[in-house]
């Protein structure tokens, strides 16, 4: 009786326990299910975060790759900051848009001239091309950008009169008919116009740049130079100058040896944009106004590069011609043989002031136009026992030029000229600047120079040209003392034998006029990553006339010249 109740209780207890366990089990399963759901949500959240991290990492990797690429492209342009300090750019400038070399013409419209293309003149890379990397011949040394240029040439030269000249003709020394050389042809082959050029520079700031430019060739001659066995011709400086340019204000200052500012420009007045004739002859064309000499220049632009005004102060030299009268016992000094580090085999004039040139240019949409004035000072001294007197004569003149595109980028007309007193030095024939008066003072000679040209570009690889030029002494400057003629162009000078070979009649003429017509072409027949190979040909006829005198007809001579050229320009 007692046992049954106990068993009943135990059974009830066990039943309750199983029920409780079942309830607890059910509650535990429900809790586990909730935990699983929460874990799944966390996993999905973590997966989303991981995907975002992967996407962000890919973007970072792309940015790093891009920065590495930009760094490789520009490491030579901006230098190594750890060594050279920070690079200063203008506000808003992007590194990838900075040009390799910004020194040089500030006007982006100043594309390389045809002459620059034919002679390998280094041209700064334009901003829109900077992303393409370095141009041939361009590299950096620290902050300094260097662009190489120039060409190697083999030229052939034929002249109908023997001038005993190399690639540079001597238009003022074509022999008269009395000289046997007037009846001898002349042929040479020459490499001496081959040229090395380099443009170096850097940006000081976003607006200021400095640069230096040089051109060297082998048209110098030393005392041992010859054409017999080993030429031994010497290197000479054609151009060598420095330039500081303010791009924001379209202003530059230049100092050194450069083309004279009297030389016509192709556009504006930027350095290396001079309009040089395309001829092979290294003495160019009569009527072409130029010198290459030392000076300092200041140029300011206006109205978005459309107008420019420049002032140039250039090294003086004067050419004296004719016969000079000196009373017995007196001495006239107008030149001296070269002294210390000068050429002792030539003479240097006695100058007291520089040549001064003021020029203005305009570049409207229909062409290029310019005008200028020049001031020169001729100086000499007449000495006598116990004293003497110095004389200075003011000379100079004015000139101008134009380039008009008849067919844009295909055909141009150009003309330039100058007229004044004492300007012979600036003509390619080097006619005299001055003679003397009876008292020994300088008498600047009146002269005119003019050159016209037609330039065609029928294709991108072919250039053709035709020029006609003239330089002329416009008037005699002469006198006689005791029946003896003096001065330049005196009508009493003996010209009886000038047109007779090896005549004993005498020939003492002064040149009145040098004129030339020339035609030619350049064909860039191969271009690529290795550079440019170009073939050129030129023919010219030069006519020289002297002032008339006594005993014979007006002196006259001429010369037919032909040139061929093969040029390799490795950096074009």
C-alpha positions as CSV (number, residue, x, y, z in Angstrom):
1,X,0.0,0.0,0.0
2,X,2.8,2.3,0.9
3,X,4.9,1.3,-2.1
4,X,2.3,2.1,-4.7
5,X,1.9,5.7,-3.7
6,X,5.7,6.1,-3.9
7,X,5.8,4.6,-7.3
8,X,3.0,6.8,-8.4
9,X,4.8,9.9,-7.2
10,X,8.0,8.8,-8.9
11,X,6.1,8.3,-12.1
12,X,4.5,11.7,-11.8
13,X,7.9,13.2,-11.0
14,X,9.4,11.5,-14.0
15,X,6.6,12.6,-16.2
16,X,6.9,16.1,-15.0
17,X,10.7,16.0,-15.6
18,X,10.3,14.8,-19.1
19,X,7.7,17.4,-19.8
20,X,10.0,20.1,-18.3
21,X,12.9,18.8,-20.3
22,X,10.9,18.8,-23.4
23,X,9.8,22.4,-22.7
24,X,13.4,23.4,-22.0
25,X,14.6,21.6,-25.1
26,X,12.0,23.4,-27.1
27,X,13.0,26.7,-25.7
28,X,16.7,26.0,-26.3
29,X,16.1,25.0,-29.9
30,X,14.2,28.2,-30.4
31,X,17.1,30.2,-28.9
32,X,19.6,28.4,-31.1
33,X,17.6,29.1,-34.2
34,X,17.5,32.8,-33.3
35,X,21.3,32.8,-32.7
36,X,21.8,31.2,-36.1
37,X,19.7,33.8,-37.8
38,X,21.7,36.6,-36.0
39,X,25.0,35.0,-37.1
40,X,23.8,34.7,-40.7
41,X,22.9,38.4,-40.6
42,X,26.4,39.3,-39.2
43,X,28.1,37.1,-41.8
44,X,26.1,38.8,-44.6
45,X,27.0,42.2,-43.1
46,X,30.7,41.3,-42.9
47,X,30.5,40.0,-46.5
48,X,29.1,43.3,-47.6
49,X,31.8,45.2,-45.7
50,X,34.5,42.9,-47.2
51,X,33.1,43.6,-50.7
52,X,33.3,47.4,-50.0
53,X,36.8,47.0,-48.7
54,X,37.8,45.0,-51.9
55,X,36.2,47.7,-54.1
56,X,37.9,50.5,-52.1
57,X,41.2,48.6,-52.4
58,X,40.8,48.2,-56.2
59,X,40.2,52.0,-56.4
60,X,43.3,52.6,-54.3
61,X,45.4,50.2,-56.5
62,X,44.2,52.0,-59.6
63,X,45.1,55.4,-58.1
64,X,48.5,54.2,-57.0
65,X,49.2,52.7,-60.5
66,X,48.1,56.0,-62.1
67,X,50.3,58.0,-59.7
68,X,53.2,55.7,-60.5
69,X,52.7,56.2,-64.2
70,X,52.5,60.0,-63.8
71,X,55.6,59.9,-61.6
72,X,57.5,57.9,-64.3
73,X,56.4,60.3,-67.0
74,X,57.4,63.4,-65.1
75,X,60.3,62.3,-62.9
76,X,62.8,64.1,-65.3
77,X,60.6,67.1,-65.6
78,X,60.3,68.1,-62.0
79,X,63.5,66.6,-60.6
80,X,63.9,64.6,-57.4
81,X,62.2,66.5,-54.6
82,X,64.3,64.9,-51.9
83,X,67.4,66.3,-53.6
84,X,66.3,69.6,-55.1
85,X,63.4,70.7,-52.8
86,X,59.8,71.2,-53.7
87,X,58.7,72.2,-57.2
88,X,56.8,75.4,-57.6
89,X,53.8,75.5,-59.9
90,X,51.1,78.0,-60.4
91,X,47.8,77.6,-58.6
92,X,45.5,75.1,-60.2
93,X,48.4,73.6,-62.3
94,X,48.1,69.8,-62.8
95,X,51.3,67.9,-62.9
96,X,50.2,65.8,-65.9
97,X,49.5,69.0,-67.9
98,X,52.9,70.6,-67.3
99,X,54.9,70.8,-70.5
100,X,58.4,69.3,-70.7
101,X,60.1,72.5,-71.6
102,X,58.3,75.8,-71.4
103,X,61.3,78.0,-72.2
104,X,61.2,79.8,-75.5
105,X,58.4,81.5,-77.4
106,X,55.5,82.3,-75.1
107,X,53.1,82.5,-77.9
108,X,51.8,79.0,-78.7
109,X,51.0,80.1,-82.2
110,X,54.7,80.3,-82.9
111,X,55.1,76.9,-84.6
112,X,58.6,76.0,-85.8
113,X,59.6,77.9,-88.9
114,X,60.4,76.1,-92.1
115,X,64.0,77.1,-91.6
116,X,63.9,75.6,-88.1
117,X,62.7,72.3,-89.5
118,X,65.4,72.3,-92.2
119,X,68.2,73.0,-89.7
120,X,67.1,71.1,-86.7
121,X,66.6,74.0,-84.4
122,X,65.5,72.7,-81.0
123,X,61.9,73.7,-80.4
124,X,60.2,73.4,-76.9
125,X,57.5,70.9,-76.6
126,X,54.0,72.4,-76.7
127,X,51.8,71.9,-73.6
128,X,49.3,69.8,-75.5
129,X,52.0,67.3,-76.4
130,X,53.6,67.0,-73.0
131,X,51.5,63.9,-72.1
132,X,53.1,62.0,-75.0
133,X,56.5,61.9,-73.2
134,X,59.9,63.1,-74.3
135,X,60.6,64.3,-77.8
136,X,63.7,63.1,-79.7
137,X,66.8,64.7,-78.2
138,X,65.0,65.8,-75.0
139,X,66.1,64.9,-71.5
140,X,66.6,66.5,-68.0
141,X,69.5,67.0,-65.7
142,X,67.9,67.8,-62.3
143,X,65.7,70.8,-63.0
144,X,67.4,71.7,-66.3
145,X,65.6,70.6,-69.5
146,X,67.9,70.0,-72.5
147,X,66.8,69.7,-76.1
148,X,69.4,68.8,-78.7
149,X,69.3,69.8,-82.4
150,X,71.3,70.3,-85.5
151,X,72.2,68.3,-88.6
152,X,75.0,66.6,-90.5
153,X,75.4,67.7,-94.1
154,X,77.2,66.7,-97.2
155,X,77.0,69.5,-99.7
156,X,78.2,69.8,-103.3
157,X,79.0,73.3,-104.7
158,X,79.5,74.4,-108.3
159,X,80.3,78.0,-109.4
160,X,81.0,79.3,-112.9
161,X,83.6,81.8,-111.4
162,X,86.3,80.7,-109.0
163,X,85.7,82.6,-105.7
164,X,87.9,80.1,-103.8
165,X,85.0,79.9,-101.3
166,X,83.4,77.0,-99.5
167,X,79.7,76.7,-98.6
168,X,79.5,80.5,-98.0
169,X,79.7,82.5,-101.3
170,X,81.4,85.9,-101.4
171,X,79.0,87.9,-103.5
172,X,81.1,91.1,-103.1
173,X,84.2,89.4,-104.4
174,X,83.1,87.6,-107.6
175,X,86.2,88.2,-109.8
176,X,86.0,90.8,-112.6
177,X,86.8,89.8,-116.2
178,X,90.5,90.9,-115.9
179,X,91.1,88.2,-113.3
180,X,91.9,84.7,-114.6
181,X,89.6,83.3,-111.9
182,X,86.7,84.8,-113.7
183,X,87.3,82.2,-116.4
184,X,87.7,79.2,-114.2
185,X,84.8,77.0,-112.8
186,X,84.8,76.0,-109.2
187,X,83.7,72.7,-107.6
188,X,83.8,71.7,-103.9
189,X,82.3,69.2,-101.6
190,X,81.8,70.3,-98.0
191,X,80.6,69.1,-94.6
192,X,81.4,72.4,-92.9
193,X,77.8,73.6,-92.5
194,X,77.0,70.7,-90.3
195,X,75.7,72.1,-87.1
196,X,75.2,71.2,-83.4
197,X,72.5,73.0,-81.5
198,X,71.2,72.8,-77.9
199,X,68.5,74.6,-75.9
200,X,68.8,74.4,-72.1
201,X,66.5,76.0,-69.6
202,X,64.1,75.7,-66.7
203,X,61.0,77.3,-65.2
204,X,61.7,79.6,-62.3
205,X,58.0,79.8,-61.5
206,X,54.8,79.3,-63.4
207,X,55.4,82.6,-65.2
208,X,59.2,83.0,-65.4
209,X,61.6,80.8,-67.4
210,X,65.3,81.0,-68.2
211,X,67.1,79.5,-71.1
212,X,70.3,79.3,-73.0
213,X,70.8,78.5,-76.7
214,X,73.8,77.7,-78.8
215,X,74.6,76.8,-82.4
216,X,78.0,75.7,-83.5
217,X,79.3,74.8,-87.0
218,X,82.7,74.2,-88.7
219,X,83.0,77.3,-90.9
220,X,85.9,78.7,-88.9
221,X,89.4,78.5,-90.3
222,X,92.6,78.3,-88.3
223,X,96.2,78.9,-89.5
224,X,96.6,75.1,-90.2
225,X,93.2,74.6,-91.9
226,X,93.4,73.3,-95.5
227,X,91.6,71.1,-97.9
228,X,94.6,69.1,-99.1
229,X,94.7,66.1,-96.8
230,X,93.2,66.6,-93.4
231,X,90.8,69.6,-93.4
232,X,91.4,70.7,-89.8
233,X,88.7,73.4,-90.1
234,X,87.7,74.7,-86.7
235,X,84.5,74.9,-84.7
236,X,82.9,78.3,-84.5
237,X,80.1,80.0,-82.5
238,X,77.1,80.9,-84.7
239,X,74.7,81.8,-81.9
240,X,75.1,81.7,-78.1
241,X,72.8,83.7,-75.9
242,X,70.7,83.6,-72.7
243,X,67.1,84.6,-72.3
244,X,64.8,85.5,-69.3
245,X,61.1,85.4,-70.3
246,X,58.1,86.6,-68.3
247,X,55.2,84.6,-69.9
248,X,52.5,86.4,-68.0
249,X,53.5,89.8,-69.3
250,X,54.8,88.7,-72.7
251,X,58.2,90.1,-72.1
252,X,61.7,88.9,-72.5
253,X,65.3,90.1,-72.2
254,X,68.1,88.5,-74.2
255,X,71.9,88.8,-74.0
256,X,74.6,87.2,-76.1
257,X,75.3,86.5,-79.8
258,X,72.1,86.3,-81.8
259,X,70.6,87.2,-85.1
260,X,70.3,91.0,-85.4
261,X,66.9,92.4,-84.5
262,X,66.9,94.0,-88.0
263,X,66.4,90.5,-89.4
264,X,62.8,89.8,-90.2
265,X,60.8,87.5,-88.0
266,X,58.3,84.9,-89.1
267,X,55.8,85.8,-86.3
268,X,56.1,88.2,-83.4
269,X,59.7,88.8,-82.2
270,X,60.4,85.5,-80.4
271,X,63.9,84.1,-80.3
272,X,64.4,81.3,-82.9
273,X,61.5,82.6,-85.0
274,X,63.6,84.6,-87.4
275,X,62.7,84.3,-91.1
276,X,65.9,83.0,-92.6
277,X,66.1,82.2,-96.4
278,X,65.8,78.4,-97.0
279,X,68.8,78.4,-99.4
280,X,71.7,75.9,-99.1
281,X,74.3,78.7,-99.6
282,X,75.5,79.7,-96.1
283,X,75.8,83.3,-97.2
284,X,72.1,83.3,-98.0
285,X,70.8,85.8,-100.6
286,X,71.8,89.4,-101.5
287,X,69.2,91.7,-100.1
288,X,68.8,89.6,-96.9
289,X,69.3,91.9,-93.9
290,X,71.2,90.3,-91.1
291,X,74.2,90.0,-88.8
292,X,74.9,87.5,-86.0
293,X,76.6,89.5,-83.3
294,X,76.6,90.2,-79.6
295,X,74.0,92.4,-78.1
296,X,71.3,92.9,-75.5
297,X,67.6,93.0,-76.4
298,X,64.3,93.9,-74.6
299,X,60.9,92.9,-76.2
300,X,57.4,93.5,-74.9
301,X,54.2,92.1,-76.4
302,X,50.7,93.5,-76.3
303,X,47.1,92.5,-77.1
304,X,47.5,88.7,-76.7
305,X,50.8,88.5,-78.7
306,X,49.5,90.4,-81.6
307,X,51.8,93.4,-81.3
308,X,55.5,93.6,-80.1
309,X,57.9,96.4,-79.5
310,X,61.7,95.7,-79.1
311,X,64.9,97.6,-78.4
312,X,68.2,96.1,-79.3
313,X,71.7,97.4,-78.5
314,X,74.2,95.5,-80.7
315,X,78.0,95.3,-81.1
316,X,79.2,97.8,-83.7
317,X,81.6,97.2,-86.7
318,X,81.8,99.3,-89.8
319,X,83.1,98.6,-93.3
320,X,85.1,101.3,-95.1
321,X,85.5,101.5,-98.9
322,X,87.1,103.6,-101.6
323,X,90.4,105.6,-101.5
324,X,91.1,107.9,-98.6
325,X,92.9,111.2,-98.8
326,X,95.5,112.0,-96.2
327,X,97.8,115.1,-96.4
328,X,101.5,114.5,-96.2
329,X,102.6,113.7,-92.7
330,X,99.1,112.9,-91.5
331,X,97.6,109.5,-90.6
332,X,94.0,108.4,-90.8
333,X,93.0,105.7,-88.4
334,X,89.6,104.0,-88.9
335,X,90.6,100.4,-88.2
336,X,93.3,98.3,-86.7
337,X,94.6,94.8,-87.0
338,X,93.2,92.3,-84.5
339,X,94.9,92.4,-81.1
340,X,94.4,90.3,-77.9
341,X,92.2,87.2,-78.7
342,X,91.2,88.9,-82.0
343,X,92.0,87.7,-85.5
344,X,95.3,89.3,-86.4
345,X,94.8,88.7,-90.1
346,X,91.8,91.0,-90.3
347,X,90.9,94.5,-89.2
348,X,88.5,95.9,-86.6
349,X,86.9,99.4,-86.9
350,X,87.3,102.1,-84.3
351,X,83.9,102.3,-82.7
352,X,82.7,104.5,-79.9
353,X,79.0,103.5,-79.5
354,X,76.8,100.5,-80.2
355,X,74.3,100.1,-83.0
356,X,70.8,100.8,-81.7
357,X,67.6,99.2,-83.3
358,X,64.0,100.0,-82.4
359,X,61.4,97.7,-83.9
360,X,57.7,97.1,-83.9
361,X,55.7,94.1,-85.3
362,X,52.1,93.3,-85.9
363,X,50.5,89.9,-86.5
364,X,46.9,90.3,-87.6
365,X,45.1,87.3,-89.0
366,X,46.2,88.1,-92.6
367,X,49.9,88.2,-92.1
368,X,53.0,89.4,-90.3
369,X,54.3,93.1,-90.6
370,X,57.2,94.9,-89.1
371,X,59.0,98.2,-89.2
372,X,62.2,99.4,-87.5
373,X,64.7,102.2,-87.3
374,X,68.5,101.9,-86.8
375,X,71.1,104.3,-85.4
376,X,74.8,103.9,-86.1
377,X,78.0,105.9,-85.4
378,X,81.0,105.9,-87.7
379,X,84.3,107.0,-86.1
380,X,87.9,107.7,-87.2
381,X,90.8,110.0,-86.2
382,X,93.1,112.1,-88.3
383,X,96.5,112.5,-86.6
384,X,99.4,114.9,-87.3
385,X,102.7,115.5,-85.5
386,X,101.8,116.7,-82.0
387,X,98.0,116.2,-82.1
388,X,95.0,115.1,-84.1
389,X,91.2,115.2,-84.4
390,X,88.5,112.5,-84.0
391,X,85.4,112.5,-86.1
392,X,82.1,110.8,-85.5
393,X,79.3,110.7,-88.1
394,X,75.8,109.6,-87.2
395,X,74.3,107.1,-89.7
396,X,71.5,104.7,-89.9
397,X,68.2,104.1,-91.6
398,X,64.9,102.4,-91.5
399,X,63.3,99.2,-92.9
400,X,60.4,96.8,-92.7
401,X,59.0,93.6,-94.0
402,X,55.9,91.5,-94.4
403,X,54.9,87.9,-94.8
404,X,51.4,87.3,-96.3
405,X,50.0,83.8,-96.6
406,X,48.4,83.6,-100.1
407,X,47.2,80.1,-99.4
408,X,47.2,79.2,-95.7
409,X,50.0,76.8,-94.9
410,X,50.6,76.2,-98.6
411,X,52.0,79.4,-100.2
412,X,53.5,82.6,-98.8
413,X,54.7,85.9,-100.2
414,X,57.3,87.8,-98.3
415,X,59.2,91.0,-98.8
416,X,61.7,92.9,-96.7
417,X,64.1,95.9,-97.1
418,X,66.0,98.7,-95.6
419,X,67.3,102.1,-96.8
420,X,69.6,104.6,-95.2
421,X,73.2,105.7,-94.8
422,X,76.0,103.5,-93.5
423,X,74.0,100.2,-93.5
424,X,76.1,98.1,-95.8
425,X,77.3,95.8,-92.9
426,X,73.7,94.6,-92.5
427,X,73.5,93.3,-96.1
428,X,74.7,89.8,-97.0
429,X,77.1,91.2,-99.7
430,X,78.8,93.4,-97.1
431,X,79.0,96.5,-99.3
432,X,80.8,99.4,-97.5
433,X,79.2,101.5,-94.9
434,X,81.3,104.6,-95.4
435,X,84.1,106.3,-97.1
436,X,85.8,109.6,-96.1
437,X,85.4,113.3,-96.8
438,X,88.4,115.4,-97.8
439,X,89.1,116.3,-94.2
440,X,89.2,112.6,-93.2
441,X,85.8,112.5,-91.5
442,X,83.5,109.6,-92.2
443,X,81.1,110.0,-95.1
444,X,78.4,107.3,-94.7
445,X,77.2,105.9,-98.0
446,X,73.5,105.9,-99.1
447,X,72.3,102.3,-99.7
448,X,69.2,100.3,-100.2
449,X,68.6,96.5,-99.6
450,X,65.6,94.6,-100.7
451,X,64.5,90.9,-100.8
452,X,61.3,89.3,-102.1
453,X,60.4,85.6,-101.8
454,X,57.8,83.0,-102.7
455,X,57.6,80.0,-100.5
456,X,55.5,76.9,-101.3
457,X,54.6,73.8,-99.3
458,X,52.7,71.6,-101.8
459,X,53.0,68.6,-99.5
460,X,54.1,68.1,-95.9
461,X,57.5,66.8,-97.0
462,X,58.3,69.2,-99.9
463,X,59.3,72.9,-99.7
464,X,60.0,75.0,-102.8
465,X,61.3,78.6,-102.8
466,X,62.3,81.4,-105.1
467,X,64.0,84.7,-104.0
468,X,65.1,87.8,-105.7
469,X,67.3,90.3,-103.9
470,X,69.5,93.3,-104.4
471,X,71.9,95.6,-102.5
472,X,72.9,98.9,-104.1
473,X,75.0,102.0,-103.2
474,X,72.6,104.7,-104.4
475,X,75.1,107.5,-104.9
476,X,78.8,108.2,-105.4
477,X,80.6,109.9,-102.6
478,X,83.8,111.2,-104.1
479,X,86.2,114.2,-104.6
480,X,89.6,114.9,-106.2
481,X,92.7,116.5,-104.8
482,X,95.4,117.7,-107.2
483,X,93.9,115.6,-110.0
484,X,93.9,112.4,-107.9
485,X,90.4,110.8,-107.4
486,X,89.3,109.8,-103.9
487,X,86.2,108.5,-102.2
488,X,83.8,105.8,-103.3
489,X,82.5,105.4,-106.9
490,X,84.6,108.3,-108.3
491,X,84.0,108.7,-112.0
492,X,87.7,109.3,-112.5
493,X,88.7,105.8,-111.4
494,X,90.4,103.7,-114.1
495,X,88.1,100.8,-115.3
496,X,89.7,100.3,-118.7
497,X,90.8,96.7,-118.2
498,X,88.0,95.4,-115.9
499,X,86.4,93.3,-118.7
500,X,89.6,92.1,-120.4
501,X,91.4,89.0,-119.1
502,X,94.9,89.7,-117.7
503,X,94.8,93.3,-119.0
504,X,97.5,95.7,-118.1
505,X,95.1,98.7,-118.5
506,X,94.1,98.7,-114.9
507,X,90.9,98.0,-113.0
508,X,90.0,100.0,-110.0
509,X,86.2,99.8,-109.7
510,X,83.9,100.2,-106.7
511,X,80.8,98.0,-106.6
512,X,77.5,99.7,-107.1
513,X,75.0,96.8,-107.1
514,X,74.8,93.1,-106.3
515,X,71.6,91.3,-107.4
516,X,70.6,87.7,-107.4
517,X,67.7,85.4,-108.4
518,X,67.6,81.9,-106.9
519,X,65.3,78.9,-106.8
520,X,65.4,75.7,-104.9
521,X,63.7,72.9,-103.1
522,X,63.9,70.7,-100.0
523,X,62.5,67.1,-99.9
524,X,62.2,65.4,-96.5
525,X,62.1,62.0,-98.1
526,X,62.4,59.9,-94.9
527,X,61.1,60.6,-91.4
528,X,60.7,58.5,-88.4
529,X,61.9,57.7,-84.8
530,X,65.4,57.8,-86.1
531,X,65.2,61.4,-87.3
532,X,64.8,63.0,-90.7
533,X,66.8,62.7,-94.0
534,X,66.4,65.6,-96.4
535,X,67.6,66.4,-99.9
536,X,68.0,69.9,-101.1
537,X,68.9,71.6,-104.4
538,X,69.5,75.2,-105.3
539,X,70.4,77.2,-108.4
540,X,71.3,81.0,-108.4
541,X,72.4,83.7,-110.8
542,X,74.3,86.6,-109.2
543,X,75.0,89.8,-111.1
544,X,77.5,92.5,-110.0
545,X,77.8,96.0,-111.5
546,X,80.4,98.6,-110.6
547,X,80.3,102.4,-110.9
548,X,81.4,103.6,-114.3
549,X,84.8,105.2,-114.6
550,X,87.3,106.2,-117.3
551,X,88.8,104.1,-120.1
552,X,86.1,101.5,-120.5
553,X,82.5,100.4,-120.1
554,X,80.8,100.0,-116.8
555,X,82.5,97.1,-114.9
556,X,80.3,94.0,-114.8
557,X,80.6,90.3,-113.7
558,X,78.3,87.5,-112.7
559,X,78.3,84.0,-111.3
560,X,76.0,80.9,-111.8
561,X,76.0,78.7,-108.8
562,X,74.5,75.3,-108.1
563,X,74.2,73.5,-104.7
564,X,73.0,70.1,-103.6
565,X,72.7,69.0,-100.0
566,X,71.9,65.8,-98.1
567,X,71.1,66.4,-94.4
568,X,70.4,64.1,-91.6
569,X,68.6,65.7,-88.6
570,X,68.6,63.1,-85.8
571,X,66.3,65.1,-83.5
572,X,63.7,66.2,-86.1
